[in-house]
Amino acid sequence: MRKRRARTKLIGDSKLLRQFEAMRRTTILLADDHTMFSTALQKLLEPEHEVIGRVEDGRSLVKMAVELKPDLVLADVGMPLLNGLDAGRELKKLAPRIKIIFLTMNPDPIVANEALRMGASGYLLKSSGGEELLQAVQNALRGLTYVTPQIRQAMEEMFIRDPRSLNQHKELAERQREVLQMLAEGRSMKEIAYILGITHRTVRYHKYRIMEDLGLKNNAELVQYAIKHSIIPSR
């Protein structure tokens, strides 16, 4: 009799837990350096989900996501200090259970492929409709991946033409990408050293190695490389 009562209680408890999980709204962190866009995005999401924070750069994204532990992050690719892809890579190491969807102006299938390779659950354009975004959020929460149809088609066409074309650029170390982004944003080596907590000499060494490894001759070429590979946005 006691065993039956205990079993009945366990069944009841698990049912209540499922009901609680169903009632709990999904928590979302927004990362975009365009305040008007993120405000509009919050209004779109909040009837069904809970927006628990908004940040404007990649470094703040990683910090806030680790602190707040949202169910999902909606992030732009092009953000200051640390771009969305590199912020996503770091976040996946620190909190792999957090889902990430990129919402961007960048239609490059190579960038989309890189986002999926680092563990993103979705890649959408900012021109996508609200219903498409909400569908992508639902897919991500169910463990599925969503890519805007036109980008998915472009990725498939590139792969058919040349399977290697989606992974064509040279890989840089994580610290090199951080230094490269801030140099391309026009920050001084002294400022970069302060932000990253390293010495001025170390920043200068990284810049020298980046330019040597990539065959870049001057700062203009460095900026062009960063734009071409979506390390900074072309604004």
For each residue, the residues with C-beta under 8 A, 3 or more apart:
1: 4 5
2: 5 6
3: 6 7
4: 1 7 8
5: 1 2 8 9
6: 2 3 9 10
7: 3 4 10 11
8: 4 5 11 12
9: 5 6 12 13
10: 6 7 13 14
11: 7 8 14 15
12: 8 9 15 16
13: 9 10 16 17
14: 10 11 17 18
15: 11 12 18 19
16: 12 13 19 20
17: 13 14 20 21
18: 14 15 21 22
19: 15 16 22 23
20: 16 17 23 24
21: 17 18 24
22: 18 19
23: 19 20
24: 20 21
25: 48 49 50
26: 48 49 50 71 72 137 141
27: 49 50 52 68 69 70 71 72
28: 45 49 50 51 52 70 71 72 73 74 137
29: 51 52 53 54 55 61 64 65 68 70 72 73 74
30: 38 41 42 51 53 54 55 73 74 75
31: 54 55 56 57 58 60 61 73 74 75 76 79 84 87
32: 37 38 41 54 56 74 75 76 79 103
33: 56 57 76 78 79 80
34: 37 38 76
35: 38 39 56
36: 39 40
37: 32 34 40 41 126
38: 30 32 34 35 41 42 54
39: 35 36 42 43
40: 36 37 43 44
41: 30 32 37 38 44 45 74 103
42: 30 38 39 45 46 51 54
43: 39 40 46
44: 40 41 130 133 134
45: 28 41 42 48 49 51 74 134 137
46: 42 43 49 50 51
47:
48: 25 26 45 134
49: 25 26 27 28 45 46 137
50: 25 26 27 28 46
51: 28 29 30 42 45 46 54
52: 27 28 29 68 70
53: 29 30 64 68 70
54: 29 30 31 32 38 42 51
55: 29 30 31 60 61 64
56: 31 32 33 35 60 79 80
57: 31 33 60 61 79 80 81 82
58: 31 61 62 75 79 80 81 82 83 84 86 87
59: 62 63 81 82 87 195
60: 31 55 56 57 63 64 81
61: 29 31 55 57 58 64 65 73 75 79 82 84 87 91
62: 58 59 65 66 82 87 90 91 94
63: 59 60 66 67
64: 29 53 55 60 61 67 68
65: 29 61 62 68 69 70 73 91 94 95 98
66: 62 63 69 91 94 95
67: 63 64
68: 27 29 52 53 64 65
69: 27 65 66 95 98
70: 27 28 29 52 53 65 73 98
71: 26 27 28 98 99 141
72: 26 27 28 29 98 99 100 101 121 137 140 141
73: 28 29 30 31 61 65 70 88 91 98 99 100 101
74: 28 29 30 31 32 41 45 101 103 137
75: 30 31 32 58 61 79 84 87 88 100 101 102 103
76: 31 32 33 34 79 84 102 103 104
77: 83 84 85 102 104 106 111 115 230 233
78: 33 83 84 104 105 106 230 232 233 235
79: 31 32 33 56 57 58 61 75 76 82 83 84 87
80: 33 56 57 58 185
81: 57 58 59 60 181 182 185 195
82: 57 58 59 61 62 79 86 87 90 178 181
83: 58 77 78 79 86 87 181 230 231 232
84: 31 58 61 75 76 77 78 79 87 88 102 104
85: 77 88 89 102 111 114 115 118 230
86: 58 82 83 89 90 174 177 178 181 231
87: 31 58 59 61 62 75 79 82 83 84 90 91
88: 73 75 84 85 91 92 100 102 115 118 119 120
89: 85 86 92 93 118 174
90: 62 82 86 87 93 94 174
91: 61 62 65 66 73 87 88 94 95 98 100
92: 88 89 95 96 98 100 118 119
93: 89 90 96
94: 62 65 66 90 91
95: 65 66 69 91 92 98
96: 92 93 119
97:
98: 65 69 70 71 72 73 91 92 95
99: 71 72 73 121 140 141
100: 72 73 75 88 91 92 119 120 121 122
101: 72 73 74 75 120 121 122 123 124 136 137 140 146
102: 75 76 77 84 85 88 112 115 120 122 123 124
103: 32 41 74 75 76 124 125 126 128 133
104: 76 77 78 84 111 123 124 125 126
105: 78 125 126 127 233
106: 77 78 111 230 233
107: 125 150 151 154
108: 111 112 230
109: 112 113 151 154 155 158 166
110: 113 114 158 165 166 167 168 169
111: 77 85 104 106 108 114 115 230
112: 102 108 109 115 116 123 147 151 155
113: 109 110 116 117 155 166 167
114: 85 110 111 117 118
115: 77 85 88 102 111 112 118 120 123
116: 112 113 119 120 123 145 147
117: 113 114
118: 85 88 89 92 114 115
119: 88 92 96 100 116
120: 88 100 101 102 115 116 123 145
121: 72 99 100 101 136 139 140 144 145 146
122: 100 101 102 136 137 139 140 145 146 147
123: 101 102 104 112 115 116 120 146 147 148 151
124: 101 102 103 104 128 132 133 136 146 147 148
125: 103 104 105 107 128 148 150 151
126: 37 103 104 105
127: 105
128: 103 124 125 132 133 148
129: 132 133
130: 44 133 134
131: 134 135
132: 124 128 129 135 136 148
133: 44 103 124 128 129 130 136 137
134: 44 45 48 130 131 137 138
135: 131 132 138 139 146
136: 101 121 122 124 132 133 139 140 146
137: 26 28 45 49 72 74 101 122 133 134 140 141
138: 134 135 141 142
139: 121 122 135 136 142 144 145 146
140: 72 99 101 121 122 136 137 143 144 145 146
141: 26 71 72 99 137 138
142: 138 139
143: 140
144: 121 139 140
145: 116 120 121 122 139 140
146: 101 121 122 123 124 135 136 139 140
147: 112 116 122 123 124 151 152 155
148: 123 124 125 128 132 151 152
149: 152 153
150: 107 125 153 154
151: 107 109 112 123 125 147 148 154 155
152: 147 148 149 155 156
153: 149 150 156 157
154: 107 109 150 151 157 158
155: 109 112 113 147 151 152 158 159 166
156: 152 153 159 160
157: 153 154 160 161
158: 109 110 154 155 161 162 165 166
159: 155 156 162 163 165 166
160: 156 157
161: 157 158 165
162: 158 159 165
163: 159 166
164: 167 168
165: 110 158 159 161 162 168
166: 109 110 113 155 158 159 163
167: 110 113 164
168: 110 164 165
169: 110 229
170: 213 214
171:
172: 176 177 180 210 213
173: 176 177
174: 86 89 90 177 178
175: 178 179 196 206
176: 172 173 179 180 206 209 210
177: 86 172 173 174 180 181 231
178: 82 86 174 175 181 182 196
179: 175 176 182 183 192 196 203 206 207 210
180: 172 176 177 183 184 210 222 225 226 231
181: 81 82 83 86 177 178 184 185 226 231 232
182: 81 178 179 185 187 191 192 195
183: 179 180 186 187 189 192 207 219 222 226
184: 180 181 222 223 225 226 227 231 232
185: 80 81 181 182 232
186: 183
187: 182 183 191 192 195
188: 191 192
189: 183 192 193 200 203 204 207
190: 193 194 200
191: 182 187 188 194 195
192: 179 182 183 187 188 189 195 196 203
193: 189 190 196 197 198 199 200 202 203
194: 190 191 197
195: 59 81 182 187 191 192
196: 175 178 179 192 193 203
197: 193 194
198: 193 202 203
199: 193 202 203
200: 189 190 193 203 204
201: 204 205
202: 193 198 199 205 206
203: 179 189 192 193 196 198 199 200 206 207
204: 189 200 201 207 208
205: 201 202 208 209
206: 175 176 179 202 203 209 210
207: 179 183 189 203 204 210 211
208: 204 205 211 212
209: 176 205 206 212 213
210: 172 176 179 180 206 207 213 214 216 222
211: 207 208 214 215 216 217 222
212: 208 209 215
213: 170 172 209 210
214: 170 210 211 225
215: 211 212
216: 210 211 221 222 225
217: 211 221
218: 221 222
219: 183 222 223
220: 223 224
221: 216 217 218 224 225
222: 180 183 184 210 211 216 218 219 225 226
223: 184 219 220 226 227 232
224: 220 221 227 228
225: 180 184 214 216 221 222 228 229 231
226: 180 181 183 184 222 223 229 231 232
227: 184 223 224 230 231 232 233 234
228: 224 225
229: 169 225 226
230: 77 78 83 85 106 108 111 227 233
231: 83 86 177 180 181 184 225 226 227
232: 78 83 181 184 185 223 226 227
233: 77 78 105 106 227 230
234: 227
235: 78
